[in-house]
Amino acid sequence: MSMTHPVPEGRRPEPVTVFGPDFPFAYDDWLAHPAGLGTVPGSAREAPVAVVGAGLAGMVAAYELMELGLRPVVYERSRIGGRLRSHEFAGADGVIAELGGMRFPVSGTSFFHYARRLGLTCVPFPNPLTEAAGSTVVDIGGQTYHGRTLAELPPEFTEVARAWDEALEEIGFAELQNAIRARDVETLKQRWDALVPLWDGRSFYDFVATSQAFSKLPFRHRELFGLVGFGTGGWDSDFPNSMLEILRVVVTNCDTNQQLVVGGAEQLPRRLWTLPVSERSPWPAGTTLASLHGGVPRAGVAAIGRGGDGLLVIRDRWGASGAYGAVLATCHSWLLTTQIECDESLFSQQLWMALDRTRYMQSSKTFVMVDRPFWKDVNPLTGLPVMGMTLTDRLTRGTYLFDNGPGRPAVICLTYSWMSDALKMLPYDIDQRVKLALDALGKIYPGIDIASHIVGDPVTVSWEDDPDFLGAFKGALPGHYRYNHRMYSHFMQAGRPPAERGMFMAGDDISFTPAWAEGAVQTALNAVWGVMTHFGGASHPDNPGPGDLYDKLAPLDLGD
Ligand SMILES: Cc1cc2nc3c(=O)[nH]c(=O)nc-3n(C[C@H](O)[C@H](O)[C@H](O)COP(=O)(O)OP(=O)(O)OC[C@H]3O[C@@H](n4cnc5c(N)ncnc54)[C@H](O)[C@@H]3O)c2cc1C
């Protein structure tokens, strides 16, 4: 790829960041402060803390707990990385398919804090209508349109984009976003907290359909919007979701300026595993998570309970037990009732309700490696590339093209779909999925023989089909704000009964921004603060942590 550049330097690569809106704490500043995240008393040094799951949240938390001088003990059922899963095609050096998270908005400044620290390189993600995609093809209702930019598509598409901007403005979008840009907590809380009760009970589709901007336009514009949406395309799968969730995405710019991690996003959790502690840490220089574990995480967790001495007890799937002052669970919350025998007394019944009612979305992807980026060949009749990043109402929904540079095989994500479109793929094996996708693409590109370019073995995933996940990511439904609130605020444990203390949670499903790795990092940092204070530690007075400022910044409590 010709546009390679290092992860942006500097504290805030872009003025709009994932700063709230529910809990506007500056995680990037907390991380960047020379005083570090805090300290634990000498008596707590090397105290073991169990971390369930070696995904991004688990690795960030484990690394920072080690920095504090605690001894994280990471349990993982399958592989380090979790939903940052970069599949390397056999026989091709470093040619990968991102089966989980693949595009990371630069507004996720805590995510990029670690990406930078770990020396990762990023390039713009080939999203629809971006320069990185080269050309975009929209195929809807049997008609196919080509364009490099929005302006090159028929005027209807510009009308749709304008209607979306106007619809957002009907609820004061610019002021809200400006408050985020300025990190003006007072204005942000005032504006956001007013929207929460208004929109918690209403869906994304409700928002679109009842907006003045879309009401003026024919139904077709709504269909086009569902297909092309904003930023990444394909948003009609989210139409039933809570509008608050969609608003968070757009107001924090999670949908724009997204980067792809060269060599795979899985490198983030993997490199954290081998990153030595800083000079600040009480651990000897050179200590890493890998060295504390003898090179490999513990086996998957089968049970979590509490022993007679008050310590939390973990039993792994092979029967080995360990006792811990604190446990941090980062697996999907449904696994606490399906896969892990979790003592019911560890959470309140209200929280169990939230953990179980949380809704996970389905998602499926199928990738092939191809001999070369043949899609760049120019069609002499049209003067356009023969194929482009493709959005369609057909089975494939989103097709993404990855050029790995000259002389290297390229990769096509034949289909990336969510919800009912993902369920259509669920029963089929990989060859059948490839065939279904090629058949659909054949209708859009009748003259192109994609199959003739395929090399190596294809790869596919259905996250809902994996007992270690049961879904791709949370997608909150209308009325779920209170569940989000209960889960998110759980790291504040001072007022909880003793039976519910010491058990922490993190992950993008615990955050208000599910499906974004930034939410996994931010909630991991909340949990680090929670564990640190649970062991009698504290943040540095010059660098207060999320819990220190909680009362001032707390997400709106709607009451039950
Ligand atoms: C299809 C898809 C697309 C995505 N796209 C994007 C994107 O474009 N941009 C973005 O920012 N984010 C994206 N995400 C979200 C991103 O991948 C996640 O936010 C991030 O990887 C979550 O990390 P986590 O640590 O919270 O959870 P996970 O990565 O799920 O980690 C949890 C870990 O717990 C382990 N586990 C489960 N059960 C047990 C057990 N019993 N014992 C021990 N361990 C257990 C699991 O194996 C897993 O490794 C996407 C996710 C998916 C699935």
The ligand as an SDF file (V2000), in Angstrom:
LIG
                    3D

 53 58  0  0  0  0  0  0  0  0999 V2000
  -17.0740   -8.7890   13.4110 C   0  0  0  0  0  0  0  0  0  0  0  0
  -16.5340   -7.7190   14.2990 C   0  0  0  0  0  0  0  0  0  0  0  0
  -16.1960   -6.4900   13.7680 C   0  0  0  0  0  0  0  0  0  0  0  0
  -15.6900   -5.4890   14.5750 C   0  0  0  0  0  0  0  0  0  0  0  0
  -15.3300   -4.3150   14.0250 N   0  0  0  0  0  0  0  0  0  0  0  0
  -14.7190   -3.3760   14.7680 C   0  0  0  0  0  0  0  0  0  0  0  0
  -14.1770   -2.2290   14.1710 C   0  0  0  0  0  0  0  0  0  0  0  0
  -14.2170   -2.1040   12.9520 O   0  0  0  0  0  0  0  0  0  0  0  0
  -13.6070   -1.2840   14.9670 N   0  0  0  0  0  0  0  0  0  0  0  0
  -13.5020   -1.4370   16.3040 C   0  0  0  0  0  0  0  0  0  0  0  0
  -12.9610   -0.5670   16.9770 O   0  0  0  0  0  0  0  0  0  0  0  0
  -13.9730   -2.5630   16.9140 N   0  0  0  0  0  0  0  0  0  0  0  0
  -14.5720   -3.5160   16.1640 C   0  0  0  0  0  0  0  0  0  0  0  0
  -15.0330   -4.6580   16.7490 N   0  0  0  0  0  0  0  0  0  0  0  0
  -15.0010   -4.7460   18.2000 C   0  0  0  0  0  0  0  0  0  0  0  0
  -13.6260   -5.1300   18.7400 C   0  0  0  0  0  0  0  0  0  0  0  0
  -13.1980   -6.2940   18.0930 O   0  0  0  0  0  0  0  0  0  0  0  0
  -13.7930   -5.3570   20.2320 C   0  0  0  0  0  0  0  0  0  0  0  0
  -14.1990   -4.1480   20.8280 O   0  0  0  0  0  0  0  0  0  0  0  0
  -12.5580   -5.8110   20.9660 C   0  0  0  0  0  0  0  0  0  0  0  0
  -11.8300   -6.7670   20.2680 O   0  0  0  0  0  0  0  0  0  0  0  0
  -13.1130   -6.3780   22.2670 C   0  0  0  0  0  0  0  0  0  0  0  0
  -12.1700   -6.7820   23.1330 O   0  0  0  0  0  0  0  0  0  0  0  0
  -12.6430   -7.4040   24.5300 P   0  0  0  0  0  0  0  0  0  0  0  0
  -11.4070   -7.6860   25.2670 O   0  0  0  0  0  0  0  0  0  0  0  0
  -13.6590   -6.5320   25.1450 O   0  0  0  0  0  0  0  0  0  0  0  0
  -13.4180   -8.7530   24.2040 O   0  0  0  0  0  0  0  0  0  0  0  0
  -12.9340  -10.0900   23.4830 P   0  0  0  0  0  0  0  0  0  0  0  0
  -11.9730   -9.7790   22.4310 O   0  0  0  0  0  0  0  0  0  0  0  0
  -14.1840  -10.8170   23.1250 O   0  0  0  0  0  0  0  0  0  0  0  0
  -12.1680  -10.8820   24.6300 O   0  0  0  0  0  0  0  0  0  0  0  0
  -12.7940  -11.7520   25.5220 C   0  0  0  0  0  0  0  0  0  0  0  0
  -11.9580  -12.9950   25.6400 C   0  0  0  0  0  0  0  0  0  0  0  0
  -12.5380  -13.8500   26.6220 O   0  0  0  0  0  0  0  0  0  0  0  0
  -12.2560  -15.1810   26.2280 C   0  0  0  0  0  0  0  0  0  0  0  0
  -13.1050  -16.1060   26.9630 N   0  0  0  0  0  0  0  0  0  0  0  0
  -14.3810  -16.4640   26.7080 C   0  0  0  0  0  0  0  0  0  0  0  0
  -14.7850  -17.3710   27.6180 N   0  0  0  0  0  0  0  0  0  0  0  0
  -13.7500  -17.5730   28.4730 C   0  0  0  0  0  0  0  0  0  0  0  0
  -13.5560  -18.3980   29.6230 C   0  0  0  0  0  0  0  0  0  0  0  0
  -14.5220  -19.1780   30.0910 N   0  0  0  0  0  0  0  0  0  0  0  0
  -12.3590  -18.3660   30.2370 N   0  0  0  0  0  0  0  0  0  0  0  0
  -11.3650  -17.5650   29.7740 C   0  0  0  0  0  0  0  0  0  0  0  0
  -11.4980  -16.7660   28.6950 N   0  0  0  0  0  0  0  0  0  0  0  0
  -12.6830  -16.7780   28.0600 C   0  0  0  0  0  0  0  0  0  0  0  0
  -12.5110  -15.1580   24.7330 C   0  0  0  0  0  0  0  0  0  0  0  0
  -11.9130  -16.2680   24.0930 O   0  0  0  0  0  0  0  0  0  0  0  0
  -11.8660  -13.8140   24.3640 C   0  0  0  0  0  0  0  0  0  0  0  0
  -10.5270  -13.9840   24.0020 O   0  0  0  0  0  0  0  0  0  0  0  0
  -15.5380   -5.6980   15.9590 C   0  0  0  0  0  0  0  0  0  0  0  0
  -15.8610   -6.9480   16.5050 C   0  0  0  0  0  0  0  0  0  0  0  0
  -16.3490   -7.9430   15.6790 C   0  0  0  0  0  0  0  0  0  0  0  0
  -16.6770   -9.2770   16.2740 C   0  0  0  0  0  0  0  0  0  0  0  0
  1  2  1  0
  2  3  1  0
  2 52  2  0
  3  4  2  0
  4  5  1  0
  4 50  1  0
  5  6  2  0
  6  7  1  0
  6 13  1  0
  7  8  2  0
  7  9  1  0
  9 10  1  0
 10 11  2  0
 10 12  1  0
 12 13  2  0
 13 14  1  0
 14 15  1  0
 14 50  1  0
 15 16  1  0
 16 17  1  0
 16 18  1  0
 18 19  1  0
 18 20  1  0
 20 21  1  0
 20 22  1  0
 22 23  1  0
 23 24  1  0
 24 25  2  0
 24 26  1  0
 24 27  1  0
 27 28  1  0
 28 29  2  0
 28 30  1  0
 28 31  1  0
 31 32  1  0
 32 33  1  0
 33 34  1  0
 33 48  1  0
 34 35  1  0
 35 36  1  0
 35 46  1  0
 36 37  1  0
 36 45  1  0
 37 38  2  0
 38 39  1  0
 39 40  1  0
 39 45  2  0
 40 41  1  0
 40 42  2  0
 42 43  1  0
 43 44  2  0
 44 45  1  0
 46 47  1  0
 46 48  1  0
 48 49  1  0
 50 51  2  0
 51 52  1  0
 52 53  1  0
M  END
$$$$
